[in-house]
Amino acid sequence: IPHNQVIGQVMIEEVTPGSPAARAGIEPGDTFLSVNEKPVNNIGDLHRYIQLNLGKEITILVKHSDSTTEDIIVIIMNYLRWQA
């Protein structure tokens, strides 16, 4: 996700192979349209929705690069717990 993107769509630039995002089916070029039916208009929206839902299941509406859409259900984990 580009850090300099303030307003507009949230588009995925890169996905690490084998990562939780990759396992969920998120691919480079995908755009996040909504989280739990709330629109994602910028990176701030996405960060806010993630922070409000740590440890909870959320539904992300993703538009793939081929223009198909898909609901992806994930549990948002606190990334600090991943660090050893």
N, CA, C and O atoms as a Maestro MAE file, in Angstrom:
{
 s_m_m2io_version
 :::
 2.0.0
}

f_m_ct {
 s_m_title
 :::
 protein
 m_atom[336] {
  # First column is atom index #
  i_m_mmod_type
  r_m_x_coord
  r_m_y_coord
  r_m_z_coord
  i_m_residue_number
  s_m_chain_name
  s_m_pdb_residue_name
  s_m_pdb_atom_name
  i_m_atomic_number
  :::
  1 25 0.864 -1.168 0.000 1 A "ILE " " N  " 7
  2 3 0.000 0.000 0.000 1 A "ILE " " CA " 6
  3 2 0.909 1.228 0.000 1 A "ILE " " C  " 6
  4 15 1.767 1.353 0.874 1 A "ILE " " O  " 8
  5 25 0.742 2.119 -0.945 2 A "PRO " " N  " 7
  6 3 1.621 3.280 -0.994 2 A "PRO " " CA " 6
  7 2 1.410 4.199 0.206 2 A "PRO " " C  " 6
  8 15 0.278 4.577 0.510 2 A "PRO " " O  " 8
  9 25 2.490 4.557 0.882 3 A "HIS " " N  " 7
  10 3 2.397 5.415 2.057 3 A "HIS " " CA " 6
  11 2 2.034 6.844 1.687 3 A "HIS " " C  " 6
  12 15 1.475 7.568 2.510 3 A "HIS " " O  " 8
  13 25 2.338 7.259 0.479 4 A "ASN " " N  " 7
  14 3 2.057 8.634 0.094 4 A "ASN " " CA " 6
  15 2 0.646 8.817 -0.438 4 A "ASN " " C  " 6
  16 15 0.272 9.933 -0.798 4 A "ASN " " O  " 8
  17 25 -0.140 7.767 -0.497 5 A "GLN " " N  " 7
  18 3 -1.525 7.846 -0.973 5 A "GLN " " CA " 6
  19 2 -2.402 8.322 0.168 5 A "GLN " " C  " 6
  20 15 -2.553 7.619 1.167 5 A "GLN " " O  " 8
  21 25 -2.980 9.499 0.037 6 A "VAL " " N  " 7
  22 3 -3.779 10.073 1.109 6 A "VAL " " CA " 6
  23 2 -5.270 9.944 0.816 6 A "VAL " " C  " 6
  24 15 -6.038 9.545 1.692 6 A "VAL " " O  " 8
  25 25 -5.685 10.273 -0.390 7 A "ILE " " N  " 7
  26 3 -7.095 10.231 -0.757 7 A "ILE " " CA " 6
  27 2 -7.242 9.429 -2.036 7 A "ILE " " C  " 6
  28 15 -6.410 9.527 -2.938 7 A "ILE " " O  " 8
  29 25 -8.282 8.648 -2.111 8 A "GLY " " N  " 7
  30 3 -8.525 7.833 -3.297 8 A "GLY " " CA " 6
  31 2 -8.706 6.392 -2.896 8 A "GLY " " C  " 6
  32 15 -9.264 6.106 -1.837 8 A "GLY " " O  " 8
  33 25 -8.252 5.499 -3.708 9 A "GLN " " N  " 7
  34 3 -8.388 4.077 -3.437 9 A "GLN " " CA " 6
  35 2 -7.155 3.552 -2.715 9 A "GLN " " C  " 6
  36 15 -6.069 4.125 -2.800 9 A "GLN " " O  " 8
  37 25 -7.351 2.454 -2.009 10 A "VAL " " N  " 7
  38 3 -6.231 1.762 -1.377 10 A "VAL " " CA " 6
  39 2 -5.930 0.546 -2.240 10 A "VAL " " C  " 6
  40 15 -6.665 -0.441 -2.232 10 A "VAL " " O  " 8
  41 25 -4.825 0.640 -2.990 11 A "MET " " N  " 7
  42 3 -4.430 -0.432 -3.901 11 A "MET " " CA " 6
  43 2 -3.191 -1.130 -3.361 11 A "MET " " C  " 6
  44 15 -2.258 -0.485 -2.883 11 A "MET " " O  " 8
  45 25 -3.193 -2.446 -3.442 12 A "ILE " " N  " 7
  46 3 -2.080 -3.251 -2.963 12 A "ILE " " CA " 6
  47 2 -0.976 -3.259 -4.014 12 A "ILE " " C  " 6
  48 15 -1.211 -3.605 -5.172 12 A "ILE " " O  " 8
  49 25 0.221 -2.877 -3.603 13 A "GLU " " N  " 7
  50 3 1.363 -2.868 -4.521 13 A "GLU " " CA " 6
  51 2 2.132 -4.174 -4.501 13 A "GLU " " C  " 6
  52 15 2.621 -4.628 -5.536 13 A "GLU " " O  " 8
  53 25 2.242 -4.784 -3.317 14 A "GLU " " N  " 7
  54 3 3.079 -5.976 -3.179 14 A "GLU " " CA " 6
  55 2 2.504 -6.877 -2.095 14 A "GLU " " C  " 6
  56 15 1.989 -6.394 -1.087 14 A "GLU " " O  " 8
  57 25 2.592 -8.175 -2.303 15 A "VAL " " N  " 7
  58 3 2.171 -9.161 -1.313 15 A "VAL " " CA " 6
  59 2 3.306 -10.162 -1.154 15 A "VAL " " C  " 6
  60 15 3.763 -10.746 -2.136 15 A "VAL " " O  " 8
  61 25 3.758 -10.359 0.069 16 A "THR " " N  " 7
  62 3 4.834 -11.297 0.344 16 A "THR " " CA " 6
  63 2 4.317 -12.726 0.184 16 A "THR " " C  " 6
  64 15 3.311 -13.088 0.794 16 A "THR " " O  " 8
  65 25 4.994 -13.545 -0.630 17 A "PRO " " N  " 7
  66 3 4.569 -14.940 -0.796 17 A "PRO " " CA " 6
  67 2 4.495 -15.653 0.553 17 A "PRO " " C  " 6
  68 15 5.396 -15.522 1.382 17 A "PRO " " O  " 8
  69 25 3.424 -16.401 0.767 18 A "GLY " " N  " 7
  70 3 3.250 -17.150 2.006 18 A "GLY " " CA " 6
  71 2 2.735 -16.333 3.174 18 A "GLY " " C  " 6
  72 15 2.490 -16.885 4.247 18 A "GLY " " O  " 8
  73 25 2.566 -15.035 2.993 19 A "SER " " N  " 7
  74 3 2.090 -14.169 4.074 19 A "SER " " CA " 6
  75 2 0.599 -14.394 4.317 19 A "SER " " C  " 6
  76 15 -0.081 -14.995 3.486 19 A "SER " " O  " 8
  77 25 0.084 -13.911 5.457 20 A "PRO " " N  " 7
  78 3 -1.362 -14.020 5.689 20 A "PRO " " CA " 6
  79 2 -2.181 -13.388 4.562 20 A "PRO " " C  " 6
  80 15 -3.231 -13.915 4.194 20 A "PRO " " O  " 8
  81 25 -1.720 -12.284 4.019 21 A "ALA " " N  " 7
  82 3 -2.438 -11.638 2.908 21 A "ALA " " CA " 6
  83 2 -2.465 -12.552 1.688 21 A "ALA " " C  " 6
  84 15 -3.503 -12.698 1.043 21 A "ALA " " O  " 8
  85 25 -1.340 -13.159 1.374 22 A "ALA " " N  " 7
  86 3 -1.273 -14.068 0.221 22 A "ALA " " CA " 6
  87 2 -2.183 -15.273 0.434 22 A "ALA " " C  " 6
  88 15 -2.884 -15.697 -0.485 22 A "ALA " " O  " 8
  89 25 -2.171 -15.821 1.643 23 A "ARG " " N  " 7
  90 3 -3.024 -16.977 1.941 23 A "ARG " " CA " 6
  91 2 -4.508 -16.618 1.873 23 A "ARG " " C  " 6
  92 15 -5.345 -17.474 1.589 23 A "ARG " " O  " 8
  93 25 -4.831 -15.347 2.136 24 A "ALA " " N  " 7
  94 3 -6.227 -14.893 2.063 24 A "ALA " " CA " 6
  95 2 -6.671 -14.630 0.632 24 A "ALA " " C  " 6
  96 15 -7.859 -14.434 0.375 24 A "ALA " " O  " 8
  97 25 -5.721 -14.626 -0.304 25 A "GLY " " N  " 7
  98 3 -6.071 -14.408 -1.706 25 A "GLY " " CA " 6
  99 2 -5.882 -12.986 -2.186 25 A "GLY " " C  " 6
  100 15 -6.320 -12.641 -3.284 25 A "GLY " " O  " 8
  101 25 -5.234 -12.149 -1.378 26 A "ILE " " N  " 7
  102 3 -4.963 -10.768 -1.776 26 A "ILE " " CA " 6
  103 2 -3.750 -10.763 -2.689 26 A "ILE " " C  " 6
  104 15 -2.745 -11.414 -2.405 26 A "ILE " " O  " 8
  105 25 -3.849 -10.023 -3.791 27 A "GLU " " N  " 7
  106 3 -2.798 -10.003 -4.809 27 A "GLU " " CA " 6
  107 2 -2.413 -8.572 -5.157 27 A "GLU " " C  " 6
  108 15 -3.211 -7.655 -4.962 27 A "GLU " " O  " 8
  109 25 -1.193 -8.366 -5.673 28 A "PRO " " N  " 7
  110 3 -0.820 -7.031 -6.153 28 A "PRO " " CA " 6
  111 2 -1.832 -6.546 -7.194 28 A "PRO " " C  " 6
  112 15 -2.266 -7.307 -8.059 28 A "PRO " " O  " 8
  113 25 -2.192 -5.284 -7.093 29 A "GLY " " N  " 7
  114 3 -3.179 -4.709 -8.002 29 A "GLY " " CA " 6
  115 2 -4.591 -4.729 -7.451 29 A "GLY " " C  " 6
  116 15 -5.478 -4.077 -8.000 29 A "GLY " " O  " 8
  117 25 -4.815 -5.481 -6.357 30 A "ASP " " N  " 7
  118 3 -6.129 -5.494 -5.725 30 A "ASP " " CA " 6
  119 2 -6.400 -4.146 -5.064 30 A "ASP " " C  " 6
  120 15 -5.476 -3.455 -4.636 30 A "ASP " " O  " 8
  121 25 -7.670 -3.785 -4.987 31 A "THR " " N  " 7
  122 3 -8.103 -2.554 -4.333 31 A "THR " " CA " 6
  123 2 -9.072 -2.918 -3.220 31 A "THR " " C  " 6
  124 15 -9.997 -3.705 -3.424 31 A "THR " " O  " 8
  125 25 -8.858 -2.340 -2.038 32 A "PHE " " N  " 7
  126 3 -9.781 -2.550 -0.921 32 A "PHE " " CA " 6
  127 2 -10.920 -1.547 -1.064 32 A "PHE " " C  " 6
  128 15 -10.690 -0.338 -1.041 32 A "PHE " " O  " 8
  129 25 -12.141 -2.042 -1.209 33 A "LEU " " N  " 7
  130 3 -13.305 -1.179 -1.384 33 A "LEU " " CA " 6
  131 2 -14.003 -0.867 -0.067 33 A "LEU " " C  " 6
  132 15 -14.459 0.256 0.149 33 A "LEU " " O  " 8
  133 25 -14.087 -1.876 0.822 34 A "SER " " N  " 7
  134 3 -14.757 -1.650 2.102 34 A "SER " " CA " 6
  135 2 -14.268 -2.654 3.135 34 A "SER " " C  " 6
  136 15 -13.724 -3.708 2.805 34 A "SER " " O  " 8
  137 25 -14.479 -2.291 4.397 35 A "VAL " " N  " 7
  138 3 -14.222 -3.177 5.529 35 A "VAL " " CA " 6
  139 2 -15.504 -3.202 6.350 35 A "VAL " " C  " 6
  140 15 -15.976 -2.164 6.813 35 A "VAL " " O  " 8
  141 25 -16.059 -4.385 6.526 36 A "ASN " " N  " 7
  142 3 -17.332 -4.532 7.240 36 A "ASN " " CA " 6
  143 2 -18.385 -3.561 6.711 36 A "ASN " " C  " 6
  144 15 -19.118 -2.936 7.479 36 A "ASN " " O  " 8
  145 25 -18.445 -3.448 5.390 37 A "GLU " " N  " 7
  146 3 -19.413 -2.625 4.671 37 A "GLU " " CA " 6
  147 2 -19.214 -1.122 4.867 37 A "GLU " " C  " 6
  148 15 -20.092 -0.336 4.512 37 A "GLU " " O  " 8
  149 25 -18.068 -0.709 5.430 38 A "LYS " " N  " 7
  150 3 -17.740 0.715 5.542 38 A "LYS " " CA " 6
  151 2 -16.721 1.030 4.457 38 A "LYS " " C  " 6
  152 15 -15.725 0.317 4.329 38 A "LYS " " O  " 8
  153 25 -16.943 2.081 3.672 39 A "PRO " " N  " 7
  154 3 -16.053 2.362 2.542 39 A "PRO " " CA " 6
  155 2 -14.628 2.693 2.974 39 A "PRO " " C  " 6
  156 15 -14.407 3.370 3.978 39 A "PRO " " O  " 8
  157 25 -13.679 2.206 2.201 40 A "VAL " " N  " 7
  158 3 -12.266 2.533 2.396 40 A "VAL " " CA " 6
  159 2 -11.905 3.537 1.302 40 A "VAL " " C  " 6
  160 15 -11.709 3.164 0.146 40 A "VAL " " O  " 8
  161 25 -11.819 4.817 1.682 41 A "ASN " " N  " 7
  162 3 -11.521 5.878 0.724 41 A "ASN " " CA " 6
  163 2 -10.059 6.284 0.718 41 A "ASN " " C  " 6
  164 15 -9.595 6.948 -0.209 41 A "ASN " " O  " 8
  165 25 -9.325 5.880 1.765 42 A "ASN " " N  " 7
  166 3 -7.914 6.252 1.856 42 A "ASN " " CA " 6
  167 2 -7.234 5.346 2.875 42 A "ASN " " C  " 6
  168 15 -7.885 4.553 3.554 42 A "ASN " " O  " 8
  169 25 -5.936 5.476 2.966 43 A "ILE " " N  " 7
  170 3 -5.160 4.613 3.863 43 A "ILE " " CA " 6
  171 2 -5.530 4.850 5.322 43 A "ILE " " C  " 6
  172 15 -5.453 3.931 6.138 43 A "ILE " " O  " 8
  173 25 -5.931 6.076 5.658 44 A "GLY " " N  " 7
  174 3 -6.354 6.382 7.024 44 A "GLY " " CA " 6
  175 2 -7.581 5.580 7.422 44 A "GLY " " C  " 6
  176 15 -7.664 5.077 8.543 44 A "GLY " " O  " 8
  177 25 -8.541 5.459 6.495 45 A "ASP " " N  " 7
  178 3 -9.725 4.637 6.766 45 A "ASP " " CA " 6
  179 2 -9.316 3.204 7.074 45 A "ASP " " C  " 6
  180 15 -9.790 2.612 8.043 45 A "ASP " " O  " 8
  181 25 -8.435 2.651 6.249 46 A "LEU " " N  " 7
  182 3 -8.009 1.265 6.438 46 A "LEU " " CA " 6
  183 2 -7.326 1.080 7.788 46 A "LEU " " C  " 6
  184 15 -7.627 0.128 8.507 46 A "LEU " " O  " 8
  185 25 -6.415 1.972 8.135 47 A "HIS " " N  " 7
  186 3 -5.726 1.878 9.432 47 A "HIS " " CA " 6
  187 2 -6.724 1.953 10.586 47 A "HIS " " C  " 6
  188 15 -6.633 1.182 11.541 47 A "HIS " " O  " 8
  189 25 -7.670 2.876 10.496 48 A "ARG " " N  " 7
  190 3 -8.664 3.044 11.557 48 A "ARG " " CA " 6
  191 2 -9.495 1.768 11.724 48 A "ARG " " C  " 6
  192 15 -9.691 1.305 12.847 48 A "ARG " " O  " 8
  193 25 -9.981 1.201 10.627 49 A "TYR " " N  " 7
  194 3 -10.796 -0.012 10.708 49 A "TYR " " CA " 6
  195 2 -9.996 -1.177 11.280 49 A "TYR " " C  " 6
  196 15 -10.532 -1.983 12.040 49 A "TYR " " O  " 8
  197 25 -8.723 -1.268 10.921 50 A "ILE " " N  " 7
  198 3 -7.873 -2.331 11.466 50 A "ILE " " CA " 6
  199 2 -7.699 -2.151 12.965 50 A "ILE " " C  " 6
  200 15 -7.849 -3.110 13.723 50 A "ILE " " O  " 8
  201 25 -7.382 -0.933 13.407 51 A "GLN " " N  " 7
  202 3 -7.177 -0.680 14.830 51 A "GLN " " CA " 6
  203 2 -8.441 -0.956 15.646 51 A "GLN " " C  " 6
  204 15 -8.360 -1.467 16.763 51 A "GLN " " O  " 8
  205 25 -9.593 -0.623 15.096 52 A "LEU " " N  " 7
  206 3 -10.856 -0.834 15.808 52 A "LEU " " CA " 6
  207 2 -11.257 -2.304 15.873 52 A "LEU " " C  " 6
  208 15 -12.139 -2.672 16.650 52 A "LEU " " O  " 8
  209 25 -10.623 -3.137 15.073 53 A "ASN " " N  " 7
  210 3 -11.034 -4.540 14.982 53 A "ASN " " CA " 6
  211 2 -9.927 -5.529 15.305 53 A "ASN " " C  " 6
  212 15 -10.002 -6.684 14.885 53 A "ASN " " O  " 8
  213 25 -8.908 -5.113 16.034 54 A "LEU " " N  " 7
  214 3 -7.833 -6.037 16.399 54 A "LEU " " CA " 6
  215 2 -8.403 -7.250 17.129 54 A "LEU " " C  " 6
  216 15 -9.185 -7.111 18.069 54 A "LEU " " O  " 8
  217 25 -8.008 -8.420 16.690 55 A "GLY " " N  " 7
  218 3 -8.460 -9.661 17.299 55 A "GLY " " CA " 6
  219 2 -9.832 -10.118 16.849 55 A "GLY " " C  " 6
  220 15 -10.330 -11.145 17.311 55 A "GLY " " O  " 8
  221 25 -10.455 -9.355 15.939 56 A "LYS " " N  " 7
  222 3 -11.803 -9.682 15.479 56 A "LYS " " CA " 6
  223 2 -11.791 -10.105 14.014 56 A "LYS " " C  " 6
  224 15 -10.858 -9.812 13.266 56 A "LYS " " O  " 8
  225 25 -12.842 -10.794 13.636 57 A "GLU " " N  " 7
  226 3 -13.029 -11.168 12.240 57 A "GLU " " CA " 6
  227 2 -13.628 -9.983 11.491 57 A "GLU " " C  " 6
  228 15 -14.570 -9.349 11.968 57 A "GLU " " O  " 8
  229 25 -13.074 -9.687 10.314 58 A "ILE " " N  " 7
  230 3 -13.622 -8.629 9.469 58 A "ILE " " CA " 6
  231 2 -13.813 -9.164 8.051 58 A "ILE " " C  " 6
  232 15 -13.214 -10.163 7.653 58 A "ILE " " O  " 8
  233 25 -14.660 -8.473 7.312 59 A "THR " " N  " 7
  234 3 -14.878 -8.793 5.907 59 A "THR " " CA " 6
  235 2 -14.372 -7.629 5.072 59 A "THR " " C  " 6
  236 15 -14.830 -6.497 5.227 59 A "THR " " O  " 8
  237 25 -13.423 -7.916 4.185 60 A "ILE " " N  " 7
  238 3 -12.869 -6.903 3.288 60 A "ILE " " CA " 6
  239 2 -13.417 -7.180 1.896 60 A "ILE " " C  " 6
  240 15 -13.262 -8.280 1.365 60 A "ILE " " O  " 8
  241 25 -14.060 -6.172 1.307 61 A "LEU " " N  " 7
  242 3 -14.500 -6.294 -0.079 61 A "LEU " " CA " 6
  243 2 -13.341 -5.851 -0.958 61 A "LEU " " C  " 6
  244 15 -12.911 -4.699 -0.912 61 A "LEU " " O  " 8
  245 25 -12.843 -6.785 -1.756 62 A "VAL " " N  " 7
  246 3 -11.660 -6.560 -2.588 62 A "VAL " " CA " 6
  247 2 -12.063 -6.572 -4.054 62 A "VAL " " C  " 6
  248 15 -12.809 -7.445 -4.499 62 A "VAL " " O  " 8
  249 25 -11.562 -5.596 -4.796 63 A "LYS " " N  " 7
  250 3 -11.705 -5.603 -6.255 63 A "LYS " " CA " 6
  251 2 -10.371 -6.055 -6.815 63 A "LYS " " C  " 6
  252 15 -9.352 -5.389 -6.631 63 A "LYS " " O  " 8
  253 25 -10.382 -7.195 -7.503 64 A "HIS " " N  " 7
  254 3 -9.158 -7.735 -8.077 64 A "HIS " " CA " 6
  255 2 -8.795 -6.982 -9.353 64 A "HIS " " C  " 6
  256 15 -9.620 -6.256 -9.907 64 A "HIS " " O  " 8
  257 25 -7.579 -7.154 -9.807 65 A "SER " " N  " 7
  258 3 -7.098 -6.440 -10.997 65 A "SER " " CA " 6
  259 2 -7.893 -6.801 -12.249 65 A "SER " " C  " 6
  260 15 -7.883 -6.048 -13.223 65 A "SER " " O  " 8
  261 25 -8.587 -7.950 -12.235 66 A "ASP " " N  " 7
  262 3 -9.425 -8.322 -13.388 66 A "ASP " " CA " 6
  263 2 -10.856 -7.794 -13.249 66 A "ASP " " C  " 6
  264 15 -11.744 -8.192 -14.003 66 A "ASP " " O  " 8
  265 25 -11.075 -6.897 -12.283 67 A "SER " " N  " 7
  266 3 -12.355 -6.219 -12.009 67 A "SER " " CA " 6
  267 2 -13.392 -7.080 -11.300 67 A "SER " " C  " 6
  268 15 -14.495 -6.602 -11.033 67 A "SER " " O  " 8
  269 25 -13.075 -8.338 -10.985 68 A "THR " " N  " 7
  270 3 -13.996 -9.127 -10.170 68 A "THR " " CA " 6
  271 2 -13.881 -8.662 -8.722 68 A "THR " " C  " 6
  272 15 -12.845 -8.138 -8.312 68 A "THR " " O  " 8
  273 25 -14.949 -8.857 -7.951 69 A "THR " " N  " 7
  274 3 -14.910 -8.507 -6.534 69 A "THR " " CA " 6
  275 2 -15.093 -9.763 -5.699 69 A "THR " " C  " 6
  276 15 -15.686 -10.746 -6.143 69 A "THR " " O  " 8
  277 25 -14.572 -9.708 -4.485 70 A "GLU " " N  " 7
  278 3 -14.622 -10.865 -3.591 70 A "GLU " " CA " 6
  279 2 -14.623 -10.373 -2.155 70 A "GLU " " C  " 6
  280 15 -13.870 -9.465 -1.804 70 A "GLU " " O  " 8
  281 25 -15.472 -10.975 -1.319 71 A "ASP " " N  " 7
  282 3 -15.413 -10.742 0.117 71 A "ASP " " CA " 6
  283 2 -14.352 -11.662 0.694 71 A "ASP " " C  " 6
  284 15 -14.418 -12.879 0.521 71 A "ASP " " O  " 8
  285 25 -13.378 -11.087 1.375 72 A "ILE " " N  " 7
  286 3 -12.328 -11.866 2.024 72 A "ILE " " CA " 6
  287 2 -12.498 -11.693 3.526 72 A "ILE " " C  " 6
  288 15 -12.487 -10.571 4.034 72 A "ILE " " O  " 8
  289 25 -12.654 -12.796 4.226 73 A "ILE " " N  " 7
  290 3 -12.862 -12.761 5.670 73 A "ILE " " CA " 6
  291 2 -11.544 -13.094 6.353 73 A "ILE " " C  " 6
  292 15 -10.938 -14.132 6.087 73 A "ILE " " O  " 8
  293 25 -11.108 -12.198 7.237 74 A "VAL " " N  " 7
  294 3 -9.840 -12.375 7.946 74 A "VAL " " CA " 6
  295 2 -10.022 -12.001 9.410 74 A "VAL " " C  " 6
  296 15 -10.962 -11.291 9.769 74 A "VAL " " O  " 8
  297 25 -9.123 -12.481 10.243 75 A "ILE " " N  " 7
  298 3 -9.051 -12.051 11.635 75 A "ILE " " CA " 6
  299 2 -7.842 -11.142 11.743 75 A "ILE " " C  " 6
  300 15 -6.728 -11.527 11.387 75 A "ILE " " O  " 8
  301 25 -8.070 -9.935 12.236 76 A "ILE " " N  " 7
  302 3 -7.004 -8.944 12.344 76 A "ILE " " CA " 6
  303 2 -6.213 -9.211 13.618 76 A "ILE " " C  " 6
  304 15 -6.738 -9.090 14.725 76 A "ILE " " O  " 8
  305 25 -4.958 -9.571 13.450 77 A "MET " " N  " 7
  306 3 -4.085 -9.841 14.586 77 A "MET " " CA " 6
  307 2 -3.236 -8.617 14.883 77 A "MET " " C  " 6
  308 15 -2.940 -7.829 13.985 77 A "MET " " O  " 8
  309 25 -2.847 -8.458 16.130 78 A "ASN " " N  " 7
  310 3 -1.972 -7.367 16.527 78 A "ASN " " CA " 6
  311 2 -0.569 -7.697 16.041 78 A "ASN " " C  " 6
  312 15 0.034 -8.667 16.501 78 A "ASN " " O  " 8
  313 25 -0.039 -6.896 15.110 79 A "TYR " " N  " 7
  314 3 1.257 -7.214 14.505 79 A "TYR " " CA " 6
  315 2 2.392 -7.219 15.509 79 A "TYR " " C  " 6
  316 15 3.415 -7.857 15.263 79 A "TYR " " O  " 8
  317 25 2.249 -6.531 16.636 80 A "LEU " " N  " 7
  318 3 3.308 -6.537 17.640 80 A "LEU " " CA " 6
  319 2 3.495 -7.932 18.220 80 A "LEU " " C  " 6
  320 15 4.592 -8.280 18.656 80 A "LEU " " O  " 8
  321 25 2.437 -8.731 18.228 81 A "ARG " " N  " 7
  322 3 2.545 -10.102 18.733 81 A "ARG " " CA " 6
  323 2 3.354 -10.978 17.795 81 A "ARG " " C  " 6
  324 15 3.885 -12.005 18.217 81 A "ARG " " O  " 8
  325 25 3.458 -10.589 16.520 82 A "TRP " " N  " 7
  326 3 4.188 -11.396 15.552 82 A "TRP " " CA " 6
  327 2 5.693 -11.244 15.710 82 A "TRP " " C  " 6
  328 15 6.455 -12.105 15.269 82 A "TRP " " O  " 8
  329 25 6.121 -10.164 16.332 83 A "GLN " " N  " 7
  330 3 7.556 -9.913 16.449 83 A "GLN " " CA " 6
  331 2 8.123 -10.724 17.605 83 A "GLN " " C  " 6
  332 15 7.553 -10.744 18.696 83 A "GLN " " O  " 8
  333 25 9.243 -11.390 17.364 84 A "ALA " " N  " 7
  334 3 9.845 -12.222 18.408 84 A "ALA " " CA " 6
  335 2 10.908 -11.459 19.159 84 A "ALA " " C  " 6
  336 15 11.525 -12.000 20.076 84 A "ALA " " O  " 8
  :::
 }
 m_bond[335] {
  # First column is bond index #
  i_m_from
  i_m_to
  i_m_order
  :::
  1 1 2 1
  2 2 3 1
  3 3 4 2
  4 3 5 1
  5 5 6 1
  6 6 7 1
  7 7 8 2
  8 7 9 1
  9 9 10 1
  10 10 11 1
  11 11 12 2
  12 11 13 1
  13 13 14 1
  14 14 15 1
  15 15 16 2
  16 15 17 1
  17 17 18 1
  18 18 19 1
  19 19 20 2
  20 19 21 1
  21 21 22 1
  22 22 23 1
  23 23 24 2
  24 23 25 1
  25 25 26 1
  26 26 27 1
  27 27 28 2
  28 27 29 1
  29 29 30 1
  30 30 31 1
  31 31 32 2
  32 31 33 1
  33 33 34 1
  34 34 35 1
  35 35 36 2
  36 35 37 1
  37 37 38 1
  38 38 39 1
  39 39 40 2
  40 39 41 1
  41 41 42 1
  42 42 43 1
  43 43 44 2
  44 43 45 1
  45 45 46 1
  46 46 47 1
  47 47 48 2
  48 47 49 1
  49 49 50 1
  50 50 51 1
  51 51 52 2
  52 51 53 1
  53 53 54 1
  54 54 55 1
  55 55 56 2
  56 55 57 1
  57 57 58 1
  58 58 59 1
  59 59 60 2
  60 59 61 1
  61 61 62 1
  62 62 63 1
  63 63 64 2
  64 63 65 1
  65 65 66 1
  66 66 67 1
  67 67 68 2
  68 67 69 1
  69 69 70 1
  70 70 71 1
  71 71 72 2
  72 71 73 1
  73 73 74 1
  74 74 75 1
  75 75 76 2
  76 75 77 1
  77 77 78 1
  78 78 79 1
  79 79 80 2
  80 79 81 1
  81 81 82 1
  82 82 83 1
  83 83 84 2
  84 83 85 1
  85 85 86 1
  86 86 87 1
  87 87 88 2
  88 87 89 1
  89 89 90 1
  90 90 91 1
  91 91 92 2
  92 91 93 1
  93 93 94 1
  94 94 95 1
  95 95 96 2
  96 95 97 1
  97 97 98 1
  98 98 99 1
  99 99 100 2
  100 99 101 1
  101 101 102 1
  102 102 103 1
  103 103 104 2
  104 103 105 1
  105 105 106 1
  106 106 107 1
  107 107 108 2
  108 107 109 1
  109 109 110 1
  110 110 111 1
  111 111 112 2
  112 111 113 1
  113 113 114 1
  114 114 115 1
  115 115 116 2
  116 115 117 1
  117 117 118 1
  118 118 119 1
  119 119 120 2
  120 119 121 1
  121 121 122 1
  122 122 123 1
  123 123 124 2
  124 123 125 1
  125 125 126 1
  126 126 127 1
  127 127 128 2
  128 127 129 1
  129 129 130 1
  130 130 131 1
  131 131 132 2
  132 131 133 1
  133 133 134 1
  134 134 135 1
  135 135 136 2
  136 135 137 1
  137 137 138 1
  138 138 139 1
  139 139 140 2
  140 139 141 1
  141 141 142 1
  142 142 143 1
  143 143 144 2
  144 143 145 1
  145 145 146 1
  146 146 147 1
  147 147 148 2
  148 147 149 1
  149 149 150 1
  150 150 151 1
  151 151 152 2
  152 151 153 1
  153 153 154 1
  154 154 155 1
  155 155 156 2
  156 155 157 1
  157 157 158 1
  158 158 159 1
  159 159 160 2
  160 159 161 1
  161 161 162 1
  162 162 163 1
  163 163 164 2
  164 163 165 1
  165 165 166 1
  166 166 167 1
  167 167 168 2
  168 167 169 1
  169 169 170 1
  170 170 171 1
  171 171 172 2
  172 171 173 1
  173 173 174 1
  174 174 175 1
  175 175 176 2
  176 175 177 1
  177 177 178 1
  178 178 179 1
  179 179 180 2
  180 179 181 1
  181 181 182 1
  182 182 183 1
  183 183 184 2
  184 183 185 1
  185 185 186 1
  186 186 187 1
  187 187 188 2
  188 187 189 1
  189 189 190 1
  190 190 191 1
  191 191 192 2
  192 191 193 1
  193 193 194 1
  194 194 195 1
  195 195 196 2
  196 195 197 1
  197 197 198 1
  198 198 199 1
  199 199 200 2
  200 199 201 1
  201 201 202 1
  202 202 203 1
  203 203 204 2
  204 203 205 1
  205 205 206 1
  206 206 207 1
  207 207 208 2
  208 207 209 1
  209 209 210 1
  210 210 211 1
  211 211 212 2
  212 211 213 1
  213 213 214 1
  214 214 215 1
  215 215 216 2
  216 215 217 1
  217 217 218 1
  218 218 219 1
  219 219 220 2
  220 219 221 1
  221 221 222 1
  222 222 223 1
  223 223 224 2
  224 223 225 1
  225 225 226 1
  226 226 227 1
  227 227 228 2
  228 227 229 1
  229 229 230 1
  230 230 231 1
  231 231 232 2
  232 231 233 1
  233 233 234 1
  234 234 235 1
  235 235 236 2
  236 235 237 1
  237 237 238 1
  238 238 239 1
  239 239 240 2
  240 239 241 1
  241 241 242 1
  242 242 243 1
  243 243 244 2
  244 243 245 1
  245 245 246 1
  246 246 247 1
  247 247 248 2
  248 247 249 1
  249 249 250 1
  250 250 251 1
  251 251 252 2
  252 251 253 1
  253 253 254 1
  254 254 255 1
  255 255 256 2
  256 255 257 1
  257 257 258 1
  258 258 259 1
  259 259 260 2
  260 259 261 1
  261 261 262 1
  262 262 263 1
  263 263 264 2
  264 263 265 1
  265 265 266 1
  266 266 267 1
  267 267 268 2
  268 267 269 1
  269 269 270 1
  270 270 271 1
  271 271 272 2
  272 271 273 1
  273 273 274 1
  274 274 275 1
  275 275 276 2
  276 275 277 1
  277 277 278 1
  278 278 279 1
  279 279 280 2
  280 279 281 1
  281 281 282 1
  282 282 283 1
  283 283 284 2
  284 283 285 1
  285 285 286 1
  286 286 287 1
  287 287 288 2
  288 287 289 1
  289 289 290 1
  290 290 291 1
  291 291 292 2
  292 291 293 1
  293 293 294 1
  294 294 295 1
  295 295 296 2
  296 295 297 1
  297 297 298 1
  298 298 299 1
  299 299 300 2
  300 299 301 1
  301 301 302 1
  302 302 303 1
  303 303 304 2
  304 303 305 1
  305 305 306 1
  306 306 307 1
  307 307 308 2
  308 307 309 1
  309 309 310 1
  310 310 311 1
  311 311 312 2
  312 311 313 1
  313 313 314 1
  314 314 315 1
  315 315 316 2
  316 315 317 1
  317 317 318 1
  318 318 319 1
  319 319 320 2
  320 319 321 1
  321 321 322 1
  322 322 323 1
  323 323 324 2
  324 323 325 1
  325 325 326 1
  326 326 327 1
  327 327 328 2
  328 327 329 1
  329 329 330 1
  330 330 331 1
  331 331 332 2
  332 331 333 1
  333 333 334 1
  334 334 335 1
  335 335 336 2
  :::
 }
}
